[in-house]
Amino acid sequence: MVPCPPADPQTMPPANRGYQMLSVAGLSMNFGQKVLFENVSLKFTPGNCYGIIGANGTGKSTFIKILTKEVEQVLGEVILEPGKRMGWLRQDISGYDDQTVISVALRGHQEVHAIQAELDKLYAKGDMDDKDMARMSTLQERFEQLDGYTQESAAAEVLTDLGVEPALHQKLLGDIDTAKKVRVFLAQALFSKPDVLLLDEPTNNLDIPAIVWLEQFLADYEGVIVVVSHDRHFLNRTCTHTLDVDFKTIRSFAGPYDVYQAQEQLARAHRSKEAGRVERQVLKLRRFVERFKSNAARSKQATSREKLIDQLSGQKVQPSSRVAPRLYFKFQKPSGQDVVKIEKLSFAHPGGPKICDKFEARIDRQDRIAIIGRNGIGKSTMCRLILGELAPEKGTVTWSNTTTRAYFPQEGGDLFKNKDLNIYEWIRQFTENQDINNMRAMLGRMLFSGDDVKKIVGVLSGGERVRCLLSMVMLQEANTLILDEPTSHLDMESIEALQEALEDFQGTLVVVSHDREFIDNVANRCWIMEDGPAGGPAKITDWRGDYAGYRSSRGLE
């Protein structure tokens, strides 16, 4: 599959050329004193995919909710062409636990679902009068117009393509795990192909095969797509336009994320240059005022320059909402050449398939291994086996005595059991260096400054927890890092900062991730975990090269 190019008006069908199915005009939104964006006007045309980016908390999800009318804007209007359907994936996937998976997915076509529910009530009624019969006839006619009888098979197909196997379709939603639930709600948004498709973080909890399927699905989509995502590879593969939520507005750029990033780097340099020019001019004027304000002959000139200073001071460049943490992974002593030796390793959870069977590998100094595979295949288990947190059924894992290790766990919940600790007290548990200045400096680099360090860990957001865990890893100064899904809950700036820090890290790395851009830049070797024969152990391919090379060799993109 190739990335979607920006739409060319000359090659678009005449019916779609310049046609706006969805638009917003003069949109403004704030929560109390916090302004998210002001006076935003945008137009969305069919056949285009608009990727919304921005730092956490700037209003990306709020903008989606305004489009769906779940949240009411302060000013402005949202205009959807009459008769057009909108489908969306919410971040909140709570509710519906008492309904079957297939019925939850079918809610994605609201009119069909409502008609089916009313028909079911009429069928259950038994004896029907003439009014009931007339109503049933009207409903059935509309149901057929909407291809209602094919909706269940369409929903089942999308569920299966997203990795929700048919055996789960009749199970209650509450009986399946969270990762599968996300896919059910994604199927709900996708299967009926609404005219406008709104997706809020659709790649969360998706593994790479499901993300690739979603990219291909969106590439062929004929309606309007608006998507919030921190997955740079996904944005580059799917988006024709980029919407940047920053500077208290939403700016539109033609092209995917990489094109936006190149344009924004130039704009950032210009803003910095402009701010510096204003500061230099104000300084020059102030020197003049100080020199001549007591000089009667030149007091008028000094007064006029004071007014000019006030004018220039009011021309402050709007600050960006983007703030990136500053990560740096160092170690006290390098390891020897041999780091880990794995011999004939076999393991299976009770009642489950084998995660590995007689697996053998050696990890050398400065190996940077990405463990890749579908959700549930055993990537986190492999990390825990390597660390010795799980005992293998057979085989051995032998660490060199020159290694020091730091581990970033995927969930990390056990590390936050004492919810009453503040951030400073929490981080002290994980380092022998109890120097308060050292810890405060570390937390400051991770965007916990001032009174932020007094925040109770029990109320932290997902992104704040990840930054705490990364702080813990850095303070341990280990020469070998094992990181399980470290980019989860991070915004784009934090992901890029983590990527750069790991690129500079001179030790050994084992990392689990579904972020292909991240993997492509930090890993030089891959363990690809794939399903083996039915009931058999997983197949693990030790690929000596980067993941982009592996995908290319297998024709995966």
C-alpha positions as CSV (number, residue, x, y, z in Angstrom):
1,M,0.0,0.0,0.0
2,V,1.2,3.5,-0.8
3,P,0.5,6.7,1.2
4,C,-2.6,8.6,0.2
5,P,-1.4,11.7,-1.9
6,P,-3.1,15.0,-1.3
7,A,-6.3,15.3,-3.4
8,D,-5.7,16.9,-6.8
9,P,-8.8,19.0,-7.8
10,Q,-8.1,18.3,-11.4
11,T,-8.4,14.6,-11.0
12,M,-11.3,14.5,-8.6
13,P,-14.7,13.5,-9.9
14,P,-16.8,16.6,-10.9
15,A,-19.4,15.8,-8.1
16,N,-16.7,16.0,-5.4
17,R,-14.5,18.8,-6.7
18,G,-14.5,21.6,-4.1
19,Y,-17.5,20.0,-2.3
20,Q,-17.6,20.4,1.5
21,M,-19.6,17.7,3.2
22,L,-18.6,19.0,6.7
23,S,-17.4,22.4,7.8
24,V,-17.0,24.5,11.0
25,A,-17.3,28.3,11.1
26,G,-16.0,30.7,13.8
27,L,-15.5,27.9,16.2
28,S,-14.3,28.9,19.7
29,M,-14.0,26.7,22.8
30,N,-12.7,27.2,26.3
31,F,-13.1,25.6,29.8
32,G,-13.2,28.4,32.3
33,Q,-10.0,30.5,31.8
34,K,-8.4,27.9,29.6
35,V,-8.8,28.7,25.9
36,L,-8.4,25.7,23.6
37,F,-9.0,27.4,20.3
38,E,-10.7,30.6,18.9
39,N,-12.4,31.6,15.7
40,V,-11.6,28.4,13.8
41,S,-13.1,27.9,10.3
42,L,-12.4,24.7,8.4
43,K,-13.9,22.8,5.5
44,F,-13.7,19.0,5.0
45,T,-14.1,17.4,1.6
46,P,-14.9,13.8,0.7
47,G,-12.0,11.6,-0.3
48,N,-9.6,13.3,2.2
49,C,-8.3,12.2,5.5
50,Y,-7.5,14.9,8.1
51,G,-5.1,14.0,10.8
52,I,-5.4,16.1,14.1
53,I,-2.2,16.5,16.0
54,G,-1.2,18.5,19.1
55,A,0.1,18.2,22.6
56,N,-2.0,16.4,25.3
57,G,-4.7,18.7,26.7
58,T,-4.9,21.1,23.8
59,G,-8.4,20.1,22.7
60,K,-8.1,17.4,20.0
61,S,-10.7,15.1,21.5
62,T,-12.8,18.1,22.4
63,F,-12.9,19.1,18.8
64,I,-14.1,15.7,17.8
65,K,-16.8,15.8,20.4
66,I,-17.9,19.2,19.1
67,L,-18.2,17.8,15.6
68,T,-20.4,15.0,17.0
69,K,-22.4,17.4,19.2
70,E,-21.4,15.5,22.3
71,V,-19.9,18.8,23.6
72,E,-21.3,22.3,22.7
73,Q,-18.9,24.9,21.5
74,V,-18.8,28.4,23.1
75,L,-19.1,30.2,19.7
76,G,-19.5,29.2,16.0
77,E,-21.3,26.4,14.2
78,V,-20.8,22.9,12.8
79,I,-22.4,22.3,9.5
80,L,-23.1,18.7,8.2
81,E,-24.9,18.3,4.9
82,P,-28.4,17.2,5.6
83,G,-29.0,13.4,5.2
84,K,-25.3,12.5,5.7
85,R,-24.4,10.0,8.4
86,M,-21.6,10.4,10.9
87,G,-19.7,7.6,12.6
88,W,-17.1,7.9,15.3
89,L,-14.8,6.1,17.6
90,R,-14.7,7.5,21.1
91,Q,-11.9,7.3,23.6
92,D,-14.4,6.3,26.3
93,I,-15.4,2.7,25.6
94,S,-17.4,2.1,28.8
95,G,-20.9,0.8,28.8
96,Y,-22.7,-1.9,26.9
97,D,-21.0,-4.7,28.9
98,D,-24.3,-6.5,29.1
99,Q,-24.7,-6.7,25.3
100,T,-23.2,-9.1,22.8
101,V,-20.1,-8.1,20.8
102,I,-22.0,-8.2,17.5
103,S,-24.9,-6.1,18.8
104,V,-22.5,-3.4,20.1
105,A,-20.9,-3.3,16.7
106,L,-24.3,-3.0,14.9
107,R,-25.0,0.1,16.9
108,G,-22.7,1.9,14.4
109,H,-25.5,2.3,11.9
110,Q,-27.9,4.1,14.2
111,E,-30.9,4.2,12.0
112,V,-30.7,0.5,11.1
113,H,-30.2,-0.3,14.8
114,A,-33.2,1.8,15.8
115,I,-35.5,0.2,13.2
116,Q,-34.4,-3.3,14.2
117,A,-35.1,-2.5,17.9
118,E,-38.6,-1.2,17.0
119,L,-39.3,-4.2,14.8
120,D,-38.2,-6.6,17.6
121,K,-40.7,-4.9,19.9
122,L,-43.5,-5.3,17.4
123,Y,-42.7,-9.0,16.8
124,A,-42.7,-9.6,20.6
125,K,-46.1,-7.9,20.9
126,G,-47.8,-10.8,19.2
127,D,-51.3,-9.6,18.3
128,M,-51.0,-6.5,16.2
129,D,-53.7,-4.1,15.1
130,D,-53.9,-2.4,11.7
131,K,-51.8,0.5,13.0
132,D,-49.0,-1.9,14.1
133,M,-49.1,-3.7,10.8
134,A,-48.8,-0.4,8.9
135,R,-45.9,0.7,11.0
136,M,-44.2,-2.7,10.5
137,S,-44.6,-2.4,6.8
138,T,-43.1,1.1,6.8
139,L,-40.1,0.0,8.9
140,Q,-39.4,-3.1,6.8
141,E,-39.4,-1.0,3.6
142,R,-36.9,1.4,5.1
143,F,-34.9,-1.5,6.5
144,E,-34.5,-2.9,3.0
145,Q,-33.6,0.5,1.6
146,L,-30.7,0.7,4.1
147,D,-29.6,-2.9,3.3
148,G,-30.4,-3.8,6.9
149,Y,-30.3,-7.5,6.3
150,T,-26.6,-7.4,5.2
151,Q,-25.5,-5.3,8.2
152,E,-24.8,-8.1,10.6
153,S,-22.5,-9.9,8.0
154,A,-20.7,-6.6,7.3
155,A,-20.1,-6.0,11.0
156,A,-18.9,-9.5,11.5
157,E,-16.5,-9.2,8.7
158,V,-15.0,-6.0,10.0
159,L,-14.8,-7.5,13.5
160,T,-12.9,-10.5,12.2
161,D,-10.5,-8.3,10.1
162,L,-9.7,-6.3,13.2
163,G,-8.8,-9.5,15.1
164,V,-12.1,-10.1,17.0
165,E,-12.5,-13.7,16.1
166,P,-16.0,-15.1,15.2
167,A,-16.1,-17.2,18.5
168,L,-16.3,-13.9,20.4
169,H,-19.1,-12.3,18.4
170,Q,-21.9,-13.7,20.6
171,K,-20.1,-13.2,23.9
172,L,-21.0,-10.3,26.2
173,L,-18.8,-7.3,25.7
174,G,-18.0,-7.4,29.4
175,D,-16.5,-10.9,29.1
176,I,-13.7,-9.8,26.6
177,D,-10.5,-7.9,27.4
178,T,-10.0,-4.2,27.0
179,A,-7.9,-4.5,23.8
180,K,-10.6,-6.5,22.1
181,K,-13.3,-4.0,23.3
182,V,-11.4,-1.2,21.6
183,R,-11.6,-3.2,18.3
184,V,-15.4,-3.8,18.8
185,F,-16.0,0.0,19.1
186,L,-13.7,0.6,16.1
187,A,-15.7,-1.9,14.1
188,Q,-18.8,-0.1,15.2
189,A,-17.5,3.1,13.7
190,L,-16.3,1.5,10.5
191,F,-18.5,-1.3,9.3
192,S,-21.5,0.8,7.9
193,K,-19.1,3.2,6.1
194,P,-20.7,6.5,7.2
195,D,-20.3,9.7,5.1
196,V,-18.1,11.3,7.8
197,L,-15.8,9.1,9.9
198,L,-14.3,10.5,13.1
199,L,-11.6,8.4,14.8
200,D,-10.1,9.4,18.2
201,E,-6.9,7.4,18.7
202,P,-7.9,4.4,16.6
203,T,-4.5,2.7,16.8
204,N,-4.6,2.5,20.7
205,N,-4.5,-1.2,21.7
206,L,-4.1,-2.3,18.0
207,D,-1.2,-4.5,17.0
208,I,0.6,-3.9,13.7
209,P,-1.4,-6.3,11.6
210,A,-4.6,-4.6,12.6
211,I,-3.1,-1.1,12.1
212,V,-2.0,-2.1,8.6
213,W,-5.6,-3.4,7.8
214,L,-7.0,-0.1,9.1
215,E,-4.6,1.9,6.9
216,Q,-5.8,-0.1,3.8
217,F,-9.4,0.3,4.8
218,L,-9.0,4.1,5.1
219,A,-7.1,4.4,1.9
220,D,-10.1,3.2,-0.1
221,Y,-12.6,5.3,1.9
222,E,-14.7,7.7,-0.2
223,G,-16.1,9.9,2.6
224,V,-14.5,12.4,5.0
225,I,-12.1,11.0,7.6
226,V,-11.0,13.0,10.7
227,V,-8.6,11.2,12.9
228,V,-6.7,12.0,16.1
229,S,-3.5,10.0,16.5
230,H,0.1,10.1,17.9
231,D,1.2,7.3,15.5
232,R,3.4,9.1,13.0
233,H,3.7,6.2,10.6
234,F,-0.1,5.8,10.6
235,L,-0.6,9.5,9.9
236,N,1.9,9.5,7.0
237,R,0.2,6.5,5.5
238,T,-3.4,7.7,5.7
239,C,-3.6,11.5,5.8
240,T,-4.0,14.0,3.0
241,H,-4.1,16.9,5.4
242,T,-2.8,17.7,8.9
243,L,-4.7,19.8,11.4
244,D,-2.4,21.3,14.1
245,V,-4.1,22.2,17.4
246,D,-1.7,24.8,18.8
247,F,-1.4,28.6,19.5
248,K,-5.0,28.6,20.6
249,T,-6.2,27.8,17.1
250,I,-6.4,24.9,14.6
251,R,-4.2,25.3,11.5
252,S,-4.6,23.3,8.3
253,F,-1.7,22.0,6.3
254,A,-1.9,20.1,3.0
255,G,-0.1,16.8,3.2
256,P,0.7,14.1,5.9
257,Y,2.6,14.5,9.1
258,D,6.1,14.6,7.6
259,V,5.1,17.4,5.2
260,Y,3.6,19.3,8.1
261,Q,6.7,18.8,10.2
262,A,9.0,20.2,7.5
263,Q,6.8,23.3,7.1
264,E,6.5,23.8,10.9
265,Q,10.2,23.7,11.4
266,L,10.6,26.6,9.0
267,A,7.7,28.5,10.6
268,R,9.2,27.8,14.1
269,A,12.6,29.3,13.0
270,H,10.7,32.4,11.6
271,R,8.8,32.9,14.9
272,S,12.0,32.6,16.9
273,K,13.7,35.1,14.6
274,E,10.7,37.5,14.8
275,A,10.6,37.3,18.6
276,G,14.3,38.0,18.8
277,R,13.9,41.0,16.5
278,V,11.2,42.5,18.7
279,E,13.2,41.9,21.9
280,R,16.3,43.6,20.4
281,Q,14.2,46.6,19.2
282,V,12.6,47.0,22.6
283,L,16.0,46.9,24.3
284,K,17.4,49.5,22.0
285,L,14.4,51.8,22.6
286,R,14.7,51.4,26.4
287,R,18.3,52.4,26.3
288,F,17.3,55.6,24.5
289,V,14.6,56.4,27.0
290,E,16.9,55.8,30.0
291,R,19.5,58.1,28.4
292,F,17.2,61.0,27.4
293,K,14.1,60.9,29.6
294,S,15.6,63.7,31.9
295,N,16.8,65.7,28.9
296,A,14.4,68.5,28.3
297,A,15.3,68.9,24.7
298,R,14.7,65.3,23.9
299,S,12.0,64.4,26.4
300,K,9.3,64.3,23.7
301,Q,11.4,61.8,21.7
302,A,11.8,59.7,24.8
303,T,8.0,59.8,25.5
304,S,7.2,58.7,21.9
305,R,9.6,55.8,22.2
306,E,8.0,54.7,25.5
307,K,4.7,54.5,23.6
308,L,6.4,52.5,20.9
309,I,7.8,50.1,23.6
310,D,4.3,49.5,24.9
311,Q,3.1,48.8,21.3
312,L,6.0,46.4,20.6
313,S,5.6,44.7,24.0
314,G,2.0,43.9,23.0
315,Q,3.2,42.1,19.9
316,K,4.3,39.0,21.9
317,V,4.5,35.9,19.8
318,Q,1.9,33.4,20.9
319,P,3.7,30.6,22.8
320,S,3.3,27.0,21.6
321,S,1.5,24.5,23.8
322,R,4.1,21.9,22.8
323,V,6.6,21.1,25.6
324,A,8.9,18.1,25.2
325,P,10.6,16.3,28.1
326,R,14.3,16.0,28.1
327,L,15.4,12.4,28.4
328,Y,18.9,11.1,28.8
329,F,19.8,7.4,29.5
330,K,23.3,7.0,30.9
331,F,25.0,4.2,32.7
332,Q,27.8,4.1,35.3
333,K,29.8,1.2,33.6
334,P,29.4,-0.5,30.2
335,S,28.6,-4.2,30.1
336,G,30.9,-6.8,28.6
337,Q,30.3,-8.1,25.0
338,D,28.0,-10.9,26.2
339,V,24.8,-9.6,27.8
340,V,22.3,-12.4,27.8
341,K,22.4,-16.1,26.7
342,I,19.1,-17.9,26.1
343,E,19.2,-21.6,25.8
344,K,16.3,-24.0,24.9
345,L,13.8,-21.7,26.5
346,S,10.2,-23.1,26.8
347,F,7.2,-21.6,28.5
348,A,3.4,-21.6,28.5
349,H,0.9,-20.0,30.9
350,P,-1.4,-22.6,32.6
351,G,-3.9,-23.9,30.1
352,G,-2.5,-21.7,27.3
353,P,-0.3,-22.3,24.2
354,K,3.4,-22.3,24.4
355,I,4.9,-18.8,24.2
356,C,8.2,-20.3,23.1
357,D,9.6,-23.7,22.7
358,K,13.3,-24.4,22.8
359,F,14.0,-20.8,21.8
360,E,17.7,-19.9,21.6
361,A,19.3,-16.5,21.2
362,R,22.2,-14.4,22.4
363,I,22.0,-10.7,23.1
364,D,25.3,-8.8,22.7
365,R,26.3,-5.4,23.9
366,Q,24.6,-2.6,21.9
367,D,22.1,-4.9,20.4
368,R,18.8,-3.0,20.1
369,I,16.1,-5.6,19.8
370,A,12.4,-4.9,19.1
371,I,10.0,-7.6,20.0
372,I,7.1,-7.5,17.6
373,G,3.8,-9.5,17.3
374,R,0.1,-9.4,17.7
375,N,-1.5,-8.6,21.0
376,G,-1.7,-11.6,23.3
377,I,1.1,-13.6,21.5
378,G,3.5,-13.3,24.5
379,K,5.7,-10.2,24.0
380,S,5.4,-9.0,27.6
381,T,5.9,-12.6,28.8
382,M,9.1,-12.9,26.8
383,C,10.4,-9.7,28.6
384,R,9.5,-11.2,32.0
385,L,11.2,-14.5,31.1
386,I,14.4,-12.7,30.1
387,L,14.3,-10.7,33.3
388,G,13.7,-13.8,35.4
389,E,10.3,-12.6,36.7
390,L,8.8,-15.8,35.3
391,A,10.5,-19.2,35.6
392,P,10.7,-21.1,32.3
393,E,9.4,-24.7,32.1
394,K,12.7,-25.7,30.5
395,G,15.9,-23.9,29.4
396,T,17.9,-21.1,30.9
397,V,18.4,-17.4,30.7
398,T,22.0,-16.4,31.8
399,W,22.9,-12.8,32.3
400,S,26.5,-11.6,32.3
401,N,27.6,-10.3,35.7
402,T,28.7,-7.0,34.0
403,T,25.2,-6.0,33.2
404,T,22.9,-3.7,35.1
405,R,19.2,-3.7,34.2
406,A,16.2,-1.3,34.2
407,Y,12.7,-2.4,33.3
408,F,9.7,-0.4,32.1
409,P,6.6,-2.6,32.6
410,Q,3.7,-2.3,30.2
411,E,1.0,-1.7,32.9
412,G,3.1,-0.5,35.8
413,G,0.1,-0.8,38.1
414,D,2.0,-2.7,40.8
415,L,4.5,0.1,41.1
416,F,1.7,2.6,41.9
417,K,0.0,0.5,44.6
418,N,0.7,3.1,47.3
419,K,-1.5,5.8,45.8
420,D,-1.0,8.3,48.6
421,L,2.7,8.9,47.7
422,N,3.4,12.1,45.9
423,I,5.6,12.0,42.8
424,Y,8.8,13.0,44.7
425,E,8.2,10.3,47.4
426,W,7.4,7.8,44.7
427,I,10.6,8.3,42.7
428,R,12.9,8.1,45.8
429,Q,12.0,4.4,46.0
430,F,14.0,3.6,42.9
431,T,17.4,5.2,43.3
432,E,20.2,4.9,45.8
433,N,21.1,8.5,45.1
434,Q,18.8,10.4,47.5
435,D,20.2,13.8,46.6
436,I,17.1,16.0,46.4
437,N,18.6,18.3,43.8
438,N,19.4,15.4,41.5
439,M,15.8,14.0,41.8
440,R,14.2,17.4,41.3
441,A,16.3,18.1,38.3
442,M,15.3,14.7,36.8
443,L,11.6,15.4,37.5
444,G,11.9,18.9,36.0
445,R,13.3,17.5,32.8
446,M,10.3,15.2,32.7
447,L,7.9,18.2,33.0
448,F,7.2,17.8,36.7
449,S,8.3,21.2,38.0
450,G,7.5,23.3,41.1
451,D,4.5,22.0,43.0
452,D,3.9,19.3,40.4
453,V,6.2,17.0,42.4
454,K,3.7,17.1,45.2
455,K,1.0,15.6,43.1
456,I,-0.4,12.3,44.4
457,V,0.4,9.4,42.1
458,G,-3.1,8.0,42.6
459,V,-4.6,10.8,40.4
460,L,-2.0,10.8,37.6
461,S,-3.0,10.6,34.0
462,G,-1.7,7.8,31.8
463,G,0.9,10.1,30.2
464,E,2.1,11.3,33.7
465,R,2.5,7.7,34.8
466,V,4.6,6.9,31.8
467,R,6.8,10.0,32.5
468,C,7.2,8.8,36.1
469,L,8.2,5.3,34.9
470,L,10.7,6.7,32.4
471,S,12.2,8.9,35.2
472,M,12.6,5.7,37.3
473,V,14.4,4.0,34.4
474,M,16.8,7.0,33.9
475,L,17.6,7.2,37.6
476,Q,18.7,3.6,37.7
477,E,21.5,4.3,35.2
478,A,21.5,0.8,33.8
479,N,23.5,-0.4,30.8
480,T,20.7,-2.7,29.6
481,L,17.1,-1.4,29.2
482,I,14.0,-3.6,28.8
483,L,11.1,-1.3,27.8
484,D,7.5,-2.8,27.3
485,E,5.3,-0.4,25.4
486,P,7.0,2.8,26.6
487,T,5.2,5.1,24.0
488,S,1.7,4.3,25.3
489,H,-0.2,7.5,26.4
490,L,2.6,9.8,25.3
491,D,2.0,12.7,22.9
492,M,4.0,13.2,19.8
493,E,6.6,15.5,21.4
494,S,7.3,13.0,24.2
495,I,7.5,10.1,21.8
496,E,10.0,11.9,19.6
497,A,12.1,12.9,22.7
498,L,12.1,9.3,23.9
499,Q,13.1,8.1,20.5
500,E,16.0,10.6,20.3
501,A,17.2,9.6,23.8
502,L,17.2,5.9,22.9
503,E,19.0,6.6,19.6
504,D,21.8,8.3,21.7
505,F,21.9,5.5,24.3
506,Q,25.1,3.5,24.0
507,G,23.9,0.4,26.0
508,T,21.7,-2.6,25.1
509,L,18.0,-2.3,24.5
510,V,15.1,-4.6,24.3
511,V,11.8,-2.9,23.5
512,V,8.2,-3.9,22.8
513,S,6.2,-1.5,20.7
514,H,3.5,-1.3,17.9
515,D,4.8,2.1,16.8
516,R,6.6,1.4,13.5
517,E,8.2,4.8,13.2
518,F,9.7,4.4,16.7
519,I,10.8,0.8,16.1
520,D,12.4,1.8,12.7
521,N,14.6,4.4,14.4
522,V,15.6,2.7,17.7
523,A,16.0,-1.0,16.7
524,N,18.8,-2.8,14.7
525,R,17.4,-6.3,15.3
526,C,13.9,-7.8,15.6
527,W,12.3,-10.8,17.2
528,I,9.1,-11.3,15.2
529,M,6.6,-13.4,17.1
530,E,4.0,-15.1,14.9
531,D,1.3,-17.8,15.5
532,G,2.6,-21.3,15.0
533,P,0.5,-24.3,13.9
534,A,-2.9,-24.7,15.7
535,G,-2.2,-25.5,19.3
536,G,1.6,-25.3,18.7
537,P,4.2,-22.9,20.0
538,A,4.6,-19.4,18.6
539,K,7.2,-19.0,15.8
540,I,10.0,-16.5,16.6
541,T,12.1,-15.1,13.8
542,D,15.4,-13.5,14.9
543,W,15.7,-10.8,12.1
544,R,19.2,-9.3,12.0
545,G,18.2,-5.9,10.7
546,D,15.7,-3.1,11.1
547,Y,12.0,-3.6,11.0
548,A,11.5,-1.6,7.9
549,G,13.8,-4.1,6.1
550,Y,11.7,-7.0,7.4
551,R,8.5,-5.5,6.3
552,S,9.9,-4.8,2.8
553,S,11.2,-8.3,2.5
554,R,7.8,-9.7,3.3
555,G,5.8,-7.2,1.3
556,L,3.8,-6.1,4.3
557,E,3.3,-2.5,3.2
